[in-house]
Amino acid sequence: MAFRIDKYVWAVRLAKTRSQAAEIISKGKIKLNGSNAKPSKEVKVGDELQLMKNTAVFTFKIIALLDKRVGPKLVTDYITDTTTEEEFEKFRLYRLAQSQYRDYGTGKPSKKDRRDLDDFLEDW
């Protein structure tokens, strides 16, 4: 049974939609067996997918093919995560560094925040 890489990435929940899966494959953020692939490239059992996320590269091995999208609990029956601990640590450090800036959703600093910052830097 032939299975396209974009459909497989969507089916095992590495992307939310098939169009997003095709987009990230086209941008080169997902590689098949270490090389770039078009979204229509066919995958086989034993192939290796690499997902580039920020600074880390997550690696997955295809165990079995499937014909429709599966629930989150069943994903492990079709794909195995073979990512090294070093890559997980890179991703954790990236997320930690990003969280140190401003809280998500707070927007740009207010006028009062800017004044407080200016006063602080002036006394420095």
MOWO-V59711 format. One record per residue. N is the residue number from 1. RES is the residue in one letter. OMEGA is omega in degrees with one decimal (NA if undefined). BURIAL is 1 if it has 24 or more other ideal C-beta (glycine too) atoms within 12 Angstrom, else 0. D_FIRST is the distance of its C-alpha to the first C-alpha in Angstrom with 2 decimals. Layout:
n->N res->RES omega->OMEGA burial->BURIAL d_first->D_FIRST
n->N res->RES omega->OMEGA burial->BURIAL d_first->D_FIRST
//
This chain:
n->1 res->M omega->179.6 burial->0 d_first->0.00
n->2 res->A omega->-178.7 burial->0 d_first->3.82
n->3 res->F omega->-179.9 burial->1 d_first->6.52
n->4 res->R omega->-177.2 burial->1 d_first->10.14
n->5 res->I omega->-179.2 burial->1 d_first->12.80
n->6 res->D omega->179.0 burial->1 d_first->15.18
n->7 res->K omega->180.0 burial->1 d_first->13.13
n->8 res->Y omega->179.2 burial->1 d_first->12.28
n->9 res->V omega->177.2 burial->1 d_first->16.02
n->10 res->W omega->-175.0 burial->1 d_first->17.07
n->11 res->A omega->178.9 burial->1 d_first->14.98
n->12 res->V omega->170.3 burial->1 d_first->16.52
n->13 res->R omega->171.2 burial->1 d_first->19.83
n->14 res->L omega->175.3 burial->1 d_first->20.76
n->15 res->A omega->-177.1 burial->1 d_first->21.76
n->16 res->K omega->-178.8 burial->0 d_first->23.33
n->17 res->T omega->178.0 burial->0 d_first->21.86
n->18 res->R omega->179.3 burial->0 d_first->19.05
n->19 res->S omega->175.1 burial->0 d_first->21.89
n->20 res->Q omega->178.0 burial->0 d_first->23.38
n->21 res->A omega->179.0 burial->1 d_first->20.16
n->22 res->A omega->-178.6 burial->1 d_first->20.03
n->23 res->E omega->-178.4 burial->0 d_first->23.76
n->24 res->I omega->175.0 burial->1 d_first->23.83
n->25 res->I omega->179.1 burial->1 d_first->21.13
n->26 res->S omega->179.4 burial->0 d_first->23.24
n->27 res->K omega->178.1 burial->0 d_first->26.34
n->28 res->G omega->179.8 burial->0 d_first->25.03
n->29 res->K omega->173.4 burial->1 d_first->25.22
n->30 res->I omega->-179.9 burial->1 d_first->21.68
n->31 res->K omega->178.6 burial->1 d_first->20.78
n->32 res->L omega->-178.4 burial->1 d_first->17.74
n->33 res->N omega->175.1 burial->0 d_first->19.01
n->34 res->G omega->-179.6 burial->0 d_first->22.51
n->35 res->S omega->178.8 burial->0 d_first->22.22
n->36 res->N omega->-179.9 burial->0 d_first->22.04
n->37 res->A omega->173.0 burial->1 d_first->18.90
n->38 res->K omega->-179.9 burial->0 d_first->18.55
n->39 res->P omega->-178.3 burial->1 d_first->16.86
n->40 res->S omega->179.5 burial->0 d_first->14.26
n->41 res->K omega->-179.0 burial->1 d_first->13.28
n->42 res->E omega->178.3 burial->0 d_first->9.70
n->43 res->V omega->178.9 burial->1 d_first->9.66
n->44 res->K omega->175.3 burial->0 d_first->8.73
n->45 res->V omega->-179.6 burial->0 d_first->10.30
n->46 res->G omega->177.5 burial->0 d_first->13.96
n->47 res->D omega->-179.4 burial->1 d_first->14.36
n->48 res->E omega->176.7 burial->1 d_first->17.53
n->49 res->L omega->175.4 burial->1 d_first->18.35
n->50 res->Q omega->-178.3 burial->1 d_first->22.03
n->51 res->L omega->177.5 burial->1 d_first->23.61
n->52 res->M omega->-179.8 burial->1 d_first->27.15
n->53 res->K omega->-176.1 burial->0 d_first->29.33
n->54 res->N omega->-177.7 burial->0 d_first->32.99
n->55 res->T omega->-174.7 burial->0 d_first->34.14
n->56 res->A omega->176.5 burial->0 d_first->31.52
n->57 res->V omega->178.9 burial->1 d_first->28.11
n->58 res->F omega->-175.5 burial->1 d_first->25.78
n->59 res->T omega->-180.0 burial->1 d_first->23.10
n->60 res->F omega->177.1 burial->1 d_first->19.93
n->61 res->K omega->-178.5 burial->1 d_first->17.54
n->62 res->I omega->-179.9 burial->1 d_first->13.91
n->63 res->I omega->-177.5 burial->1 d_first->13.82
n->64 res->A omega->176.3 burial->1 d_first->10.64
n->65 res->L omega->-179.7 burial->1 d_first->7.89
n->66 res->L omega->-175.1 burial->1 d_first->8.96
n->67 res->D omega->177.2 burial->0 d_first->8.88
n->68 res->K omega->-179.4 burial->0 d_first->12.59
n->69 res->R omega->-178.1 burial->0 d_first->15.51
n->70 res->V omega->177.4 burial->0 d_first->17.16
n->71 res->G omega->-177.2 burial->0 d_first->20.86
n->72 res->P omega->-178.8 burial->0 d_first->22.60
n->73 res->K omega->-177.1 burial->0 d_first->23.24
n->74 res->L omega->-177.6 burial->0 d_first->19.62
n->75 res->V omega->-177.5 burial->1 d_first->18.55
n->76 res->T omega->176.0 burial->0 d_first->19.74
n->77 res->D omega->-174.1 burial->0 d_first->17.14
n->78 res->Y omega->-176.5 burial->1 d_first->14.37
n->79 res->I omega->179.6 burial->1 d_first->16.54
n->80 res->T omega->178.1 burial->0 d_first->19.78
n->81 res->D omega->179.8 burial->0 d_first->22.73
n->82 res->T omega->-178.7 burial->0 d_first->24.23
n->83 res->T omega->179.4 burial->1 d_first->26.82
n->84 res->T omega->179.1 burial->0 d_first->30.26
n->85 res->E omega->178.8 burial->0 d_first->33.31
n->86 res->E omega->179.1 burial->0 d_first->34.89
n->87 res->E omega->175.8 burial->1 d_first->32.36
n->88 res->F omega->-179.7 burial->0 d_first->32.90
n->89 res->E omega->176.3 burial->0 d_first->36.61
n->90 res->K omega->-178.9 burial->0 d_first->36.34
n->91 res->F omega->178.1 burial->0 d_first->34.65
n->92 res->R omega->180.0 burial->0 d_first->37.32
n->93 res->L omega->177.6 burial->0 d_first->40.09
n->94 res->Y omega->-179.5 burial->0 d_first->38.80
n->95 res->R omega->178.1 burial->0 d_first->38.68
n->96 res->L omega->179.2 burial->0 d_first->42.13
n->97 res->A omega->-179.7 burial->0 d_first->43.56
n->98 res->Q omega->-178.2 burial->0 d_first->42.27
n->99 res->S omega->-177.9 burial->0 d_first->43.77
n->100 res->Q omega->-177.3 burial->0 d_first->47.18
n->101 res->Y omega->177.8 burial->0 d_first->47.78
n->102 res->R omega->177.3 burial->0 d_first->48.24
n->103 res->D omega->-179.4 burial->0 d_first->46.81
n->104 res->Y omega->176.0 burial->0 d_first->43.87
n->105 res->G omega->-178.3 burial->0 d_first->45.18
n->106 res->T omega->177.1 burial->0 d_first->48.81
n->107 res->G omega->-178.7 burial->0 d_first->48.84
n->108 res->K omega->-179.2 burial->0 d_first->51.44
n->109 res->P omega->177.9 burial->0 d_first->54.71
n->110 res->S omega->179.4 burial->0 d_first->57.42
n->111 res->K omega->178.2 burial->0 d_first->60.85
n->112 res->K omega->177.4 burial->0 d_first->62.26
n->113 res->D omega->179.9 burial->0 d_first->59.53
n->114 res->R omega->178.1 burial->0 d_first->60.40
n->115 res->R omega->179.1 burial->0 d_first->64.11
n->116 res->D omega->178.9 burial->0 d_first->63.57
n->117 res->L omega->178.4 burial->0 d_first->61.54
n->118 res->D omega->178.5 burial->0 d_first->64.26
n->119 res->D omega->-179.5 burial->0 d_first->66.96
n->120 res->F omega->-178.4 burial->0 d_first->65.13
n->121 res->L omega->178.9 burial->0 d_first->64.64
n->122 res->E omega->179.3 burial->0 d_first->68.24
n->123 res->D omega->-177.0 burial->0 d_first->69.61
n->124 res->W omega->NA burial->0 d_first->67.43
//
